[in-house]
Amino acid sequence: MRSWGFIRAALGVCVAALLAGCGGSQQIGAAGAIPARATAVHTERAGSWILPEAKNEALLYVTNYSYVSVYTYPQGKLVGILNGFRSSVGECVDTNGDVVVTNSARSGKIPKYAHGGRNPIAELQTERVGPVGCAFDPTTGDLAVTGFGEPPTINVFRGAKGKPILYKDKGFVETQFCTFDNKGNLFVGGLKDFSGTPELAELPKGGSKFVEIALNAKIDGGAGIELDGRHLAS
């Protein structure tokens, strides 16, 4: 069992926010970190829309189950709405600034959007998992997807394409969110049992078995996780 320092941040339960820079940053933001001016009401339009100038901006993507709002960052100007989701609560961005949004109630299919794009440029089919969390490996471009399933199954897409490699860990009854560190080690959070005991485990880069991480702080097994270089935040 590995020990890891843990810090806690306030993450929204119903809203997840992701900052996607033109150069491809990967930061999961707290709901409270959304700029004060980013308060525009969900605008009802036919299908998805996004302003052309968004492609040249740093963007904040905010998921809210059935749609994704796209804001400029840090200005907080609403520049787009991506529609057509069912239970979208997670998102991640690769080094090109392309964004993947999880979609747990849509037969395991998850779309990928170009930075500032209105329509998906690709769609990945997960296996044995209802997608909740996702993360890109900064060292390889691989995409990891976690979520609901029986048994809990983590999907890893090599190069973020094709069919996934499946990993299982009996330490979980349910996986939720995930993140990579800068060395390509994968961290997965979720539940150890159905009474709600949180579980955190690491899949070392190149490994096939998860290593349970001993926690030094109380966390929520259903919360998002992110690594700041030295600590895991939930």
C-alpha positions as CSV (number, residue, x, y, z in Angstrom):
1,M,0.0,0.0,0.0
2,R,1.4,3.4,-1.0
3,S,1.1,6.5,1.1
4,W,0.4,9.8,-0.6
5,G,-0.2,13.3,0.7
6,F,-3.7,14.5,0.0
7,I,-5.2,18.0,-0.1
8,R,-8.9,18.8,-0.5
9,A,-10.5,21.4,-2.7
10,A,-14.2,22.3,-3.3
11,L,-15.4,20.6,-6.4
12,G,-19.0,21.0,-7.6
13,V,-21.1,17.9,-7.5
14,C,-23.3,18.7,-10.5
15,V,-20.9,20.9,-12.5
16,A,-17.3,20.1,-13.6
17,A,-15.1,22.7,-15.1
18,L,-12.0,22.3,-17.3
19,L,-9.6,24.9,-18.6
20,A,-8.4,24.2,-22.1
21,G,-5.7,26.5,-23.4
22,C,-4.7,26.8,-27.0
23,G,-1.5,25.0,-26.1
24,G,-3.2,22.2,-24.4
25,S,-3.2,22.7,-20.6
26,Q,-5.0,20.2,-18.4
27,Q,-6.6,21.6,-15.3
28,I,-9.8,20.6,-13.6
29,G,-11.2,23.6,-11.9
30,A,-13.6,23.9,-9.0
31,A,-17.1,25.1,-9.6
32,G,-16.4,28.1,-7.4
33,A,-13.4,29.0,-9.6
34,I,-15.7,29.9,-12.6
35,P,-15.3,33.7,-13.2
36,A,-18.0,35.9,-11.7
37,R,-19.0,37.1,-15.1
38,A,-19.5,33.6,-16.3
39,T,-23.1,33.6,-15.2
40,A,-24.9,33.6,-18.6
41,V,-28.1,31.5,-18.6
42,H,-28.1,28.4,-20.8
43,T,-29.2,29.8,-24.2
44,E,-31.6,27.6,-26.0
45,R,-30.6,27.3,-29.7
46,A,-31.1,24.6,-32.2
47,G,-28.2,22.2,-31.7
48,S,-24.7,23.2,-30.6
49,W,-23.1,26.6,-31.3
50,I,-19.8,28.2,-30.7
51,L,-18.4,31.6,-31.9
52,P,-15.6,31.4,-34.5
53,E,-13.2,33.4,-32.4
54,A,-13.3,30.8,-29.6
55,K,-10.6,28.7,-31.5
56,N,-8.0,31.4,-30.6
57,E,-9.0,31.8,-26.9
58,A,-8.2,30.0,-23.7
59,L,-11.5,28.3,-22.9
60,L,-13.3,27.0,-19.8
61,Y,-15.6,24.0,-20.5
62,V,-18.3,23.5,-17.9
63,T,-20.4,20.3,-18.0
64,N,-23.9,20.2,-16.6
65,Y,-25.3,16.8,-17.4
66,S,-27.2,17.6,-20.6
67,Y,-25.0,20.3,-22.1
68,V,-21.6,21.9,-21.9
69,S,-21.1,25.6,-21.6
70,V,-17.9,27.1,-23.1
71,Y,-16.5,30.4,-21.7
72,T,-13.4,32.4,-22.5
73,Y,-10.9,32.4,-19.6
74,P,-10.4,34.4,-17.5
75,Q,-12.9,36.9,-19.0
76,G,-15.9,34.5,-18.5
77,K,-17.6,35.4,-21.8
78,L,-20.1,32.7,-23.0
79,V,-18.9,31.7,-26.5
80,G,-20.7,28.4,-27.0
81,I,-23.0,25.6,-25.9
82,L,-22.4,22.0,-26.8
83,N,-25.7,20.0,-26.7
84,G,-26.8,16.4,-27.0
85,F,-25.4,14.9,-23.8
86,R,-26.9,12.6,-21.2
87,S,-25.3,12.5,-17.8
88,S,-22.1,14.3,-18.8
89,V,-20.1,15.0,-15.7
90,G,-16.4,14.6,-16.6
91,E,-14.1,16.1,-19.2
92,C,-10.4,16.1,-20.1
93,V,-8.1,17.9,-22.6
94,D,-5.1,16.6,-24.5
95,T,-1.9,18.5,-25.4
96,N,-3.5,19.9,-28.5
97,G,-6.3,21.4,-26.6
98,D,-8.9,18.9,-27.9
99,V,-11.6,18.0,-25.3
100,V,-13.2,14.7,-24.5
101,V,-16.6,14.8,-22.6
102,T,-17.9,11.7,-20.8
103,N,-21.5,10.7,-21.4
104,S,-22.4,7.9,-19.1
105,A,-26.0,7.4,-20.3
106,R,-25.2,7.2,-24.0
107,S,-24.3,3.5,-24.4
108,G,-20.7,4.2,-23.4
109,K,-19.9,6.5,-26.4
110,I,-17.8,9.6,-25.7
111,P,-17.2,12.4,-28.1
112,K,-14.0,14.4,-28.7
113,Y,-14.0,18.0,-29.8
114,A,-11.3,20.1,-31.4
115,H,-10.4,23.2,-29.3
116,G,-13.2,25.6,-29.9
117,G,-15.0,23.2,-32.2
118,R,-18.8,22.8,-32.4
119,N,-19.1,19.2,-33.7
120,P,-17.2,16.1,-32.5
121,I,-14.1,15.2,-34.5
122,A,-14.2,11.6,-33.2
123,E,-16.2,9.3,-31.0
124,L,-14.8,6.5,-28.8
125,Q,-16.7,3.4,-27.7
126,T,-16.0,2.4,-24.1
127,E,-16.5,-1.2,-22.9
128,R,-18.0,-2.4,-19.6
129,V,-18.1,1.1,-18.2
130,G,-20.6,4.0,-17.9
131,P,-18.1,6.9,-18.4
132,V,-17.8,9.3,-15.6
133,G,-14.1,10.5,-15.4
134,C,-11.4,10.7,-18.0
135,A,-7.7,11.8,-18.2
136,F,-5.0,12.1,-20.8
137,D,-1.5,10.7,-20.2
138,P,0.8,13.7,-20.9
139,T,3.7,11.3,-21.8
140,T,1.9,9.2,-24.4
141,G,-1.4,10.8,-25.3
142,D,-3.3,7.7,-24.0
143,L,-6.8,8.3,-22.7
144,A,-8.1,6.7,-19.5
145,V,-11.8,6.5,-18.8
146,T,-13.4,5.5,-15.5
147,G,-17.0,5.1,-14.3
148,F,-19.8,2.7,-13.4
149,G,-19.6,-1.0,-14.2
150,E,-19.9,-4.5,-12.9
151,P,-17.1,-5.3,-12.2
152,P,-15.5,-1.8,-12.2
153,T,-13.4,-1.6,-15.4
154,I,-10.9,1.1,-16.4
155,N,-10.6,1.7,-20.1
156,V,-7.3,2.9,-21.6
157,F,-7.2,3.9,-25.3
158,R,-3.7,3.9,-26.8
159,G,-3.2,7.2,-28.5
160,A,-6.9,8.1,-27.7
161,K,-8.2,5.9,-30.5
162,G,-9.3,2.4,-31.4
163,K,-10.5,-0.2,-28.9
164,P,-9.6,0.2,-25.2
165,I,-7.4,-2.0,-23.0
166,L,-9.4,-3.1,-20.0
167,Y,-8.0,-3.0,-16.4
168,K,-9.8,-4.2,-13.3
169,D,-9.2,-3.7,-9.6
170,K,-11.1,-5.7,-7.0
171,G,-10.4,-3.0,-4.5
172,F,-13.2,-0.9,-6.0
173,V,-16.9,-1.6,-6.2
174,E,-17.2,1.6,-8.2
175,T,-14.7,3.9,-9.9
176,Q,-15.4,7.6,-10.4
177,F,-12.7,10.0,-11.6
178,C,-9.1,9.7,-12.6
179,T,-5.9,11.7,-13.3
180,F,-2.3,11.1,-14.6
181,D,0.9,12.6,-13.1
182,N,3.7,13.9,-15.3
183,K,5.3,10.5,-15.4
184,G,2.3,8.7,-16.8
185,N,1.2,7.0,-13.6
186,L,-2.6,6.7,-13.4
187,F,-4.6,7.5,-10.2
188,V,-8.2,6.4,-9.8
189,G,-10.7,7.4,-7.2
190,G,-14.0,5.7,-6.2
191,L,-15.7,3.5,-3.6
192,K,-14.3,0.6,-1.7
193,D,-17.7,-0.7,-0.6
194,F,-21.4,0.2,-1.0
195,S,-21.4,1.9,2.3
196,G,-19.4,4.7,0.7
197,T,-15.9,4.1,1.9
198,P,-13.6,6.0,-0.4
199,E,-10.8,4.2,-2.3
200,L,-7.8,5.6,-4.2
201,A,-5.4,3.5,-6.2
202,E,-2.5,3.9,-8.6
203,L,-1.7,2.1,-11.8
204,P,2.1,2.6,-12.3
205,K,3.2,3.5,-15.8
206,G,3.7,0.2,-17.7
207,G,2.1,-1.8,-15.0
208,S,-1.0,-4.0,-15.0
209,K,-2.0,-4.1,-11.4
210,F,-3.3,-1.3,-9.2
211,V,-1.6,-0.3,-5.9
212,E,-3.9,0.9,-3.1
213,I,-3.0,4.3,-1.7
214,A,-3.2,5.0,2.0
215,L,-5.0,8.3,2.7
216,N,-3.9,10.8,5.2
217,A,-7.2,12.8,4.9
218,K,-10.9,12.2,4.7
219,I,-12.1,12.4,1.1
220,D,-15.3,11.9,-0.9
221,G,-15.1,8.8,-3.1
222,G,-17.3,10.5,-5.7
223,A,-15.3,13.7,-6.0
224,G,-13.0,14.6,-8.8
225,I,-9.2,14.3,-8.3
226,E,-6.3,16.2,-9.8
227,L,-2.5,16.2,-9.2
228,D,-0.7,19.5,-8.8
229,G,2.8,18.0,-9.1
230,R,3.2,17.1,-5.4
231,H,-0.2,16.5,-4.0
232,L,-3.5,14.9,-5.1
233,A,-6.5,17.2,-4.7
234,S,-10.1,16.2,-4.3
